Amino acid sequence: MELKEKIKEIGREVKEYSIKSKEDLESFRIKYLGSKGNLKALYQDLKSVNNDLKREFGQLINQLKIETETKFDSFKGEINSSSKSSESKQGIDLSRPAADTPLGARHPLAVVRNEIIEIFKRIGFNVSEGPEIEDDWHNFSALNFPPEHPARDMQDTFFIENGAREMALRTHTSSVQVRVMENSKPPIRTISPGRVYRNEAISARAHCFFHQIEGLYIDKDVSFADLKQTLLYFAREVFGEKTEIRLRPSYFPFTEPSAELDVSCTICNGKGCNVCKYTGWLEILGCGMVDPNVLIAAEIDPEVYSGFAFGMGVERITQLKYRVNDLRLYSENDLRFLKQFKSAY
């Protein structure tokens, strides 16, 4: 009950605090509303309270915060009015500080990207990054893409002239995973976030560049069950603890067996709606067990080690979380769109 008494004591101090000048007002703000103020300390103390009391104490702290902000705003208005009246008599105060610059907001893709990274960091994954301009080996050959694979054709890939060496804008962040396998030894547990490029027509559902996060786990005795539990944990951290998943057989050159992961629709709770096309499921990523040919290309013995990989589009996860129905909005820099995510981080 010590926290409850502390809240009451601070409440009494707020009510009795005398504010007669700008200096008093600033001191009041720093003491109670500042980044190291009393209210901030109360929220830190709340973390150590038993879960069954957090709701009650949280409401008390929120109410105290509202009362404190109300008092601050009220006195701020009175003092500003008094200052303006004085300035109108004495002229403009040239020493007065300029108005604060409005704070911006994080881009929704950055919000979701950071959230996904933190989720996987909690279960031991580190973050790896690599170049956006890649050679054929890291972008295709080391990932078991045969020479005739359609992804090598011009309609899918932006190729770059570089003398005799064929280069391309990476089509996935799996190329980063190849570099990690080449330069480190198992166990490997990493995610690779980054921008990728595809030669596609821009529309509400497709773009020539987008963002991916791909994951890789290689160790002894890694099984498909490990993959499933990892993705179930991820889905429930992002979409809620009641989220269910299903895996459908699929094909990717670098995994075998391969699967598509669906999550139960968070909008209709699996009952069927226009977002999930009345199936009750939403596709979010591709995954599978790392093909032995990929391990061999990285000089990892597939008789000793096994692993799984997965890849998701950040735009897709963001679309499902915030119901954004047009991919073009992410790159148009329209402030009316971006300001909606000011509190989401």
N, C-alpha and C positions, 0 to 999 in steps of 0.2 A: 504493500500500500504506500510505500515511500514515494513512488512516482506520482500517485494521485495527489498527495499532499504538496509535492513540488509544483504540480500544475496549478493548484489552488493558490499557492504562495505567489507564483509568477503572475497569475491573474489579478491578485490584489495589487501587486506592484504596478501593473499596467494601468489599472484604474486610477491609482493615486499619483502617477507620474505627472509632474508639472511641466508643461511645455509653454514657454513664453517667447521663444525666439527661434530663428533658423538653426542656431547651434544646439538648442535643446532638442529640436526635432530630429536633427542628424544623430545626436547621441542616443535618442530613443530608438531610431531605426537600427543603428549598429548593435545596440544592446539586445534588442528583441527580435529584429527581422533580418539582421545581417547573416552572412554565410557562417559566422562563428558565434551567432547570437544564441540566446536562451531557447528560442523555439526550435532551432536546428538541433540543439543538444537534446531537447525532449524527444524529437524524432529518432535520434540515435539511441536514447534510453529505451524507446519502445521496442527495439529489436530484441532486448533481453527479457521482455515480459512473456509470461506463459501465453500460449496461443489462445486459450479460452478467455483471456482478459484483453487481448490486443484490440478487439473491436471497440470495447467500451473506452479504453484509454485513448485509442486513436480518435474517436469522436470528440473526446474532451479536448485533446490537443488541437484538432481542426477548429473547434468552436473558439478556443482561445486565440488561434491564429486569425480568425475572421474578426474578432473583437479588436485585436491589436492593429490589424490593417485598417479597420474602420476608423479607429482613433487617429492613426497616422494620417490617413487621407483627409480626415476632417480638419485637423490642425494644419496640415499642409495647405489646404484650400484657404483657410483663414489667414495664414501668414502670407501666402502669395497675394491675396486680395489686398492685404495691408501694404505689402511692398509695392504693388502696382499703384496704389493710391499715393504712396510717398513719392514714387518715381514721376507720377504725373505732375507733381508739384515741383520736384527738384530737377527733372530731366531724366534722361536715360542713364542707367548705371553701367558704364563701360567695363567695369570689373566683374560683372555678373557672368558666371560660367554659361557656356553654350548649352543648348538642349541636347539631351542624350541621343545618340544614334540608335534607332530601333534595332533590336537583336534579330538576326536571321533565324532560319530553321534548317534542320538537317534534311537532306533529300530523302524521300521515302525509301529509295533503293539502298541508301547508306544506312538508314534505320534498320531495315530488315537484314541487310548484309551483316551488320555488327551483331544483331541478335542471334543469327545463325552461327556466326563464329564463336560467340560466347557459349552457346549450347554445346558445341562440339569440344571446346576447350575444357569444359567441365568433366568430360569423359576421356581426357588424355590426348586429344588431337592437337597438334601444333599447326601453324600457318606457314605455307610455302608459296612463294611467288616466282614468276619467270617472265621472259620477254614476250611481247605481243607479236613480234615478227619472228617466225619459226622456220626451221629447215624441214625438209621432207621427212627426215628420220624421226625427229621428235614429235612432229604433228601427225604423221601417218604410219610409216613403216614399223617403228618400234611398238606401235599399238595394234599390230596385226592387221592393218588395212592392206588387202591385196592390191596389186597394181591396177586392176580393172575396177576397183570400187568406185561407185558414182560420186562419193564425196571428194574425189580427186579432180572431178571435172570442173570446168570454169563456172557452171551455173551455181555451184555451192561455195566455192572458195575464191578469195581475192589473192591471186598470185602476184608476186613482185619480181621484176627483172633485176637480177644481180649477177650479171656475167653468166658464167657457165653453171653457177649454183642456183638451184630452184628454191625460192623462198616464198612464204605466204603469210598473210595475217592469220594468226592461229584461229582455228574453228572451234576449239574447246580448250579448257584448262588442263586436260589430261596430259598435254605436253609437259606441264610442270611436274606431274607425277613421274614421268619418264626421267626427268633430270634428277629428281629426288632418289629414285631407285638406282640411277647410275652413280650417284655420289655419296650414298650411305648404305649401310647394311641393315637387314632386318634385326629387331622388329621396327617396322615403319608404321607410324600412325599420323597422317597429315591431311589437311584440307587445303585446297588451292582456289582461292577466290580471285576473280579477275574478269576483264572485259574480253569478249570474243567477237568474231566477225563471220558473217555468212552473206553470200551474194544473193540476197532475196529482195523481192519487191516490198517496199514499206507500206504497211497497212495497219489497221487497228489490232491485228493479231500477229504481225511479224515485223521485224526490223532488220536492217543490215548490220547492226551491232547490238549486243545485249550483254548481260552479266551472268556468270555461272559461279557455282561453288561445287567443286568435286572433291570427294574424299577417297582415301586409300588406306587400307590396313593390311599389312603383311606380317605374318609371324608363323610359328609352328602351330599346326592343328587349328587353323582358322576355318570355321564352317559357315554354311549358309544360315544356320541358326543364329550365329553371331551377327551376321548382316541384318537379319530380320529384327532382332532385339534392339540393335543400334538404331535402326530406322523407326521402330515403334517408339522408342524413347524420344527421338527427334520430333516426330509428328505430334506427340502429346505435349512436348514443351512449347511447340509453336501454336498449335490449334486447340489445345485444351486436353485435360486428362481423360475425357470420355471419348477421344478420337480413336477410331478403329482403322486398321490398314488391311490392304489385300495386295498380293503380289501376282501379277499376270505374266506368263511366259512371253519373252520378247527376244530380240536379237541385237547384239552389238559386237563388232569385230574383236574388241579387247576383253570381253567377259564371256564365260561359259560355265554354267548356264547363266542366262540373262533374264531380267524381269523388269516390268514397269510397276511402280508403286502407286497405288491409289489410296486416298484417305477418305473417310466418311465425310460427306458434305457438311460443312459447318453452318450452312445457312438453313437447310431444311432438316438437319439431324438425320440424314439418311432416308427421309421419306420420299424425296424426289421433287425437284424444282427446275426452273429454266436454266439456272446456273450449272447444275450437274446434269442437264439434259434428261432429267427424270430417271436417272440411274441410281442416285443416292451416293455416287462416288465421284471423286475428283482426282485426276492424274497429276502428280507433282514431280516425279523424278524417275530416272532409269538407274538400274543397278545390276550387280551380278558378281560372280566369283572371277577373279583375275585369271584370264586365259594363260595356260602354261607357256605359250609362245611369247607372251609379253614378259614373263619372268625370265625366260631364257635370253631374250634380247637385252635385258638389263643385267645379265650374268648372275641371276639368282636361281638356285637349284629348286625346280618345282617338285622334286622328290622329297625335299626337306621342308620347304615353305609353301604356304598357300595364303590366299588373301581375298579380300572383297573390295569393290570400288562402287561408287555411286556418283551421280551428277545431277544437279538441279539448276533451273533458271531462277535467278533472284527475282526477275520481273514476274514470273509465274507465282511465286510464293507471296509477293507483295500484292498481286492482283487478288489472290484469295483472301488475304488478311484485310485489305482495305477496299475490296470490290471495285478496283480500277479496271474499266472495260476497254481501254484504248492504250496500247503500248506507246503511241506517239507522245502522249502527255508527259512521259518521263523525261524526254529530251527537248521539250519545247521551251523550258524555262519560264513558263507562265506563272507569275507570282500568285495569281488567284488559285491555282492548283497547289502550288508548293506550300502556301501558308496554312493549308488545312492540316499539315503534319507537324505543326510547331510544337505540340505537346507530346509527340510520339518519338521517344528515344529512350 
